[in-house]
Amino acid sequence: MLRLGPQLLTPSPAPDADGFISRSLDSPPPALWRCCFGRTRAVRPAFRRAGRSPTAVLTPERAVEREMSGGGMEREYDAIVIGSGIGGLVAATQLAAKGAKVLVLEKYVIPGGSSGYYERDGFTFDVGSSVMFGFSDKGNLNLITQALEAVGHKMQVIPDPTTVHFHLPGELSVRVHRGYNEFIAELINKFPHDKEGIHQFYNECWKLIIYHKMLGILLGSLSRTLSCYPSLTLRHFGGINYPIGGVGGIAKALANGLVDKGSNILYKANVTSIILNNGKAVGVRLSDGREFFATTVISNATRWDTFGKLVKMDDLPEEEKNFQRIYVKAPSFLSIHMGVKATVLPPDTDCHHFILEDDWANLEKPYGSIFLSVPTVLDSSLAPEGHHILHIFTTSCIEDWKGLGSKEYEKKKELVADKIISRLERQLFPGLKSSIVLKEVGTPKTHRRFLARDNGTYGPMPRRVPKGLLGLPFNTTAIDGLYCVGDSCFPGQGVIAVAFSGIMCAHRVAADIGLEKRSPILDAALLRFLGWLRTIA
């Protein structure tokens, strides 16, 4: 469990407006290249005094008034991070490791966000995906390992022999084996007439790895960005490794590392606004009225929440308008977490499955495909003896769940979940329904409420013509002192992607506040180059 101490600040136990505890099924609780992706700024001194304004804008008059009355800020930090998702925690720990004093503010009672965990009746559930890149000791996808090492922590992991088992139309079954040769042999066995094409395709993929290594020599960690997405081959080079004790252990280890480095994390801290002073972000205000101040503010909220709720402005910055014109919110998920009797699973069951039964046309439709994780196949300690855990996810839009009364809402959840479970029973596990001992269902509204995801979304997707990775916004924003991190920033969705976002954000902030050297000329040149790339992306 998370270590408690004087630096883990504990507020009053009263829940915020959304509440922290619910009895319904809707309560899942609880040296890189420094100059990348930022604009040049002069190093700013810490703000020593600030005052409160109802509009979350600190006016000079209010600052003077508060100074004369003897008031002052509750805390002063180099950086305040809003939210303790993996992106926010990586940014915070990387900064703390460089000597910055950081405060992480988390709305809930444990860290992790959508990479958190919760416990029910002896079962430990991962809130989100159980597929974990980032723990390798080789290649360019070991960012979680590196982030933990920066704060003196390491996690024990279990190698996953199969990345995913696909169950596709036409009774096609394909396992993506960890071993490359084993995987290629399976593909050729399924598609013998495409043997030559399979070899040619993957040979080209391996060439990309070589190019990335050469690029790494020239451009340092910028190559890591590009390496995050030829993952067709990199999944065989380090592979998927599940952390012992569950995915929630990543956030717990990072939070412990943050405290070890002399920084703070505050739970039950619901940030409702970012405080601006003369157009600069200087602090935050909580739902209970408390204010905290820092040289910089980093938002781990979605881009829409950051500039739609936390920043109070009459007009959006132009770059945020462009972002919202180009990208829309990706759909959310219906999630089902179940504890089942172990006897219902065949002995050779893989950990991760993707199911699309009848028609390829259903692939992108809501509820059309199903993703399933069975983490107890790898780590049996997550469930009571003789039981397994099933994490079931399928795409769902929040519009499907609006306008329902509480009874209608609960009834619809049960109806939709029952259909999904019936499909798994037919496709994979006969007798599944009768083996269920625990079941909890979450909708996009659940993800919005407990994980502070705008409409339950998990990042942006192109509105029309795909813009590619370089079309996504970087960590800096048009507001001086305000940075963003997470899945609505470059390079996008997924644990490994948001970890990369956190590392790059920390380097940008560290350079801007004087903890790292920087080159204004190189900064400007890189920004012009990246700007040009984004125009053609």
MITOR-67549 format. One record per residue (C-alpha): y, z, x; residue in three letters. Coordinates in steps of 0.2 Angstrom, whole numbers, plus 5000, padded with zeros to 4 digits. Each point is the difference from the previous one (the first is absolute). Example, Ala and Ser with C-alpha at 12.3 -4.5 7.8 and 13.67 -1.06 7.14 Angstrom:
# MITOR-67549
497850395062ALA 501749975006SER 
***
This chain:
# MITOR-67549
500050005000MET 501849985005LEU 500650145012ARG 501350114993LEU 501450085010GLY 501850045001PRO 500549815002GLN 499149954984LEU 501450044988LEU 499550064983THR 501249984985PRO 499950094984SER 498449974990PRO 500949924985ALA 499449824997PRO 501249855000ASP 500449894985ALA 498449915002ASP 499050165002GLY 498750035014PHE 498550064989ILE 499249924985SER 498450044991ARG 499849824994SER 499049865009LEU 501749955006ASP 500150125015SER 499449945017PRO 500950145010PRO 500050045012PRO 504449255145ALA 500349884987LEU 501549885001TRP 501550114996ARG 501249864994CYS 498849924987CYS 500649984982PHE 501750095001GLY 501949975001ARG 501050075014THR 501050164996ARG 500950125010ALA 499250175002VAL 500750124987ARG 500450185002PRO 499150124988ALA 501050054985PHE 500450185002ARG 500750034982ARG 499849924984ALA 500350044981GLY 499349974983ARG 500549864989SER 499349974982PRO 499949815004THR 499050045017ALA 501549935009VAL 500850125012LEU 501949984999THR 501250065014PRO 500850114988GLU 498450084995ARG 499550025018ALA 501650095004VAL 499950114985GLU 498350055004ARG 500450035018GLU 501550114995MET 498950104988SER 498850045014GLY 498649894993GLY 498949905011GLY 498449905000MET 498350094998GLU 499249915015ARG 500549875013GLU 498849875006TYR 500049845010ASP 499049924986ALA 499550044982ILE 498549914994VAL 499849984981ILE 498150004996GLY 498550045010SER 499049844998GLY 499249935015ILE 501549905004GLY 501250154999GLY 498950115009LEU 499749885015VAL 501949975001ALA 500350195000ALA 498650055013THR 500549855011GLN 501850075000LEU 499550185002ALA 498949955015ALA 501649925008LYS 500950164998GLY 500949984983ALA 500250144988LYS 499349934983VAL 499850064983LEU 498849924988VAL 500250034981LEU 498549984989GLU 500150014981LYS 498250064999TYR 499050155007VAL 499149915013ILE 500449855012PRO 499349824999GLY 500749924984GLY 498849864996SER 499050045015SER 499850184995GLY 498550094992TYR 499650124986TYR 498550124997GLU 499050024984ARG 498550114997ASP 499449985018GLY 500449815001PHE 501449955013THR 500849834993PHE 501049885010ASP 501549964989VAL 500149825006GLY 498949885010SER 498650065011SER 500049855012VAL 500850065016MET 500649885014PHE 500950095013GLY 498750125009PHE 499449885013SER 500150045018ASP 500249815004LYS 501049854994GLY 501750014991ASN 499550084984LEU 499950185007ASN 501750064994LEU 499350154991ILE 499250065016THR 501649975009GLN 501150094987ALA 498850155001LEU 500050015019GLU 501950005001ALA 499950174992VAL 498550065008GLY 498749984987HIS 498449904998LYS 498849984985MET 498149975001GLN 499549854991VAL 498449914994ILE 499749815003PRO 499849904984ASP 498649875003PRO 500649894986THR 501949974997THR 499749944982VAL 498549944990HIS 500649854989PHE 499149974983HIS 500749834994LEU 499749884986PRO 498349905000GLY 499150165006GLU 500849985017LEU 499850155011SER 500850015018VAL 500150155011ARG 501450005013VAL 499150085014HIS 500950105014ARG 499049905013GLY 500749835002TYR 498449915004ASN 499250084985GLU 501449954988PHE 499949825006ILE 498150004998ALA 500250064982GLU 501349864996LEU 498949865008ILE 498550074990ASN 501149994984LYS 500849835004PHE 498849915012PRO 500949834997HIS 501750085006ASP 499350065017LYS 501149905011GLU 501550034989GLY 499750195001ILE 499950005019HIS 501649895001GLN 501050114989PHE 499650165008TYR 500249935017ASN 501849964995GLU 500250174994CYS 499450075017TRP 501349895009LYS 501450094990LEU 499450165008ILE 500249935017ILE 501749934996TYR 500550174993HIS 499550085017LYS 501149885009MET 501450034988LEU 499850185003GLY 500349985019ILE 501649914996LEU 500750094985LEU 499250175000GLY 499650074983SER 500749864990LEU 498349925002SER 499350154991ARG 500949944984THR 499149835001LEU 498450085004SER 500050104984CYS 499549854990TYR 498649895009PRO 498950144995SER 498649884995LEU 499550025019THR 500850175004LEU 498950094987ARG 498649965012HIS 501050075015PHE 500150184997GLY 499549994982GLY 500250124985ILE 499950185004ASN 500050144987TYR 500850175004PRO 498850144998ILE 500750114986GLY 500849864991GLY 501549895002VAL 501250144995GLY 499650085017GLY 501149875008ILE 501650064991ALA 499550185003LYS 499749975019ALA 501749915001LEU 500950144991ALA 499250135011ASN 500649895015GLY 501750004993LEU 500150184999VAL 499350025018ASP 501449905006LYS 501350124993GLY 500549904984SER 499850054982ASN 499149944984ILE 500650074983LEU 498949984985TYR 500550004981LYS 501649925006ALA 500549874988ASN 501449895007VAL 501149934986THR 501449925010SER 500649955018ILE 501750075004ILE 501249885007LEU 501650035010ASN 501249865003ASN 498649884997GLY 498850095012LYS 498450094995ALA 500250185006VAL 498850104989GLY 499050024984VAL 500050104984ARG 498550084992LEU 499750024981SER 500350195002ASP 501849975007GLY 499650035018ARG 500749895013GLU 499449955018PHE 501049915013PHE 499549895015ALA 500649875012THR 498949874991THR 499049994984VAL 498349914999ILE 499349954983SER 498249994997ASN 500349964982ALA 499849824994THR 501549885003ARG 500350004981TRP 500050194999ASP 501150025015THR 501349884994PHE 499750024982GLY 500050194999LYS 500350095016LEU 501649905005VAL 501450024988LYS 501049845002MET 501049894988ASP 499349845008ASP 498449975010LEU 500249945018PRO 499849815001GLU 498450015010GLU 499250114987GLU 500649884986LYS 499149865011ASN 498450115001PHE 499950024982GLN 500349824997ARG 498649945011ILE 498750144997TYR 499350084985VAL 499050164998LYS 498249985003ALA 498950064986PRO 499350184999SER 498350064998PHE 498850094988LEU 499150125010SER 498450104996ILE 499450145010HIS 498250064996MET 498750125006GLY 498249934997VAL 498250065003LYS 499449925016ALA 498449944993THR 501049864991VAL 500449915016LEU 498749905010PRO 499750065017PRO 500849855009ASP 501650014990THR 501549945010ASP 501650105001CYS 501249874994HIS 499849874986HIS 501049864992PHE 499349944983ILE 500549844991LEU 498649964988GLU 500149844990ASP 501549895003ASP 501249975015TRP 501449974987ALA 500050194997ASN 500450045018LEU 501850044998GLU 500050054982LYS 500250194996PRO 498350085000TYR 499249845006GLY 499350075016SER 499450175005ILE 500250095017PHE 498850145003LEU 499850135014SER 498650125002VAL 500650115015PRO 498650124998THR 498849865007VAL 500950045017LEU 500650184998ASP 498850114988SER 501250155002SER 501249934987LEU 498850044986ALA 498850144995PRO 498249975006GLU 499149874989GLY 501649914995HIS 501149865005HIS 501849954997ILE 500649834992LEU 501849945002HIS 500249864989ILE 501649895000PHE 500549854989THR 501749924998THR 501150054985SER 501849984995CYS 501050144993ILE 500549894985GLU 498350034994ASP 500350184998TRP 501750014993LYS 500450064982GLY 498550104998LEU 499950184993GLY 499150135010SER 498449984989LYS 500149815000GLU 500250015019TYR 498550115003GLU 499049904988LYS 500449835009LYS 499750085017LYS 498250054995GLU 499749834992LEU 500649895015VAL 499150125012ALA 498449994990ASP 500049815001LYS 500350005019ILE 498550125002ILE 498949904989SER 500349855011ARG 499550105015LEU 498550064991GLU 499449824996ARG 500549935018GLN 499550145012LEU 499450174993PHE 498950004985PRO 500150174991GLY 501750045007LEU 500850074984LYS 498750134998SER 500250055018SER 501850054999ILE 500450185002VAL 501949995003LEU 501349864995LYS 501849985002GLU 501049854995VAL 501849955006GLY 501149864994THR 501649925007PRO 500950144991LYS 499050125010THR 500449915016HIS 501950004995ARG 500050184996ARG 499150095014PHE 500349885014LEU 501849954996ALA 499549814999ARG 501349904991ASP 498949934985ASN 498550065010GLY 500249855012THR 499349995017TYR 501249895008GLY 500949834998PRO 499249834998MET 501049835000PRO 500749954984ARG 499749815002ARG 499849925017VAL 499150115012PRO 501250065013LYS 498750085012GLY 500250165010LEU 501749965008LEU 500849994983GLY 499750184997LEU 501550125004PRO 499950105016PHE 500350195002ASN 501949995001THR 501149984984THR 501849954997ALA 500550194999ILE 500450075017ASP 498850155003GLY 498749954987LEU 498349935004TYR 498549954990CYS 498250015005VAL 498349964990GLY 499249864991ASP 501649924993SER 500649975018CYS 499349885013PHE 498549985003PRO 499550054982GLY 498550094991GLN 498650105007GLY 499850155011VAL 500049915016ILE 501649904995ALA 501050154995VAL 499450095016ALA 500849865009PHE 501550014990SER 500250185004GLY 499849975019ILE 501349875000MET 501250104989CYS 499950155012ALA 500449895015HIS 501549924991ARG 500750184995VAL 499650075017ALA 501049865008ALA 501450024987ASP 500250195003ILE 499949995019GLY 498250065003LEU 499549835007GLU 501049885011LYS 500449834992ARG 500849845004SER 501349944988PRO 499949825007ILE 498250004998LEU 500150084983ASP 501249864994ALA 499049865007ALA 498450074992LEU 500950024983LEU 500649825000ARG 498349945005PHE 499150104986LEU 501449944988GLY 499649825004TRP 498150034997LEU 500450084983ARG 500949854995THR 498549895003ILE 498750124994ALA 
***
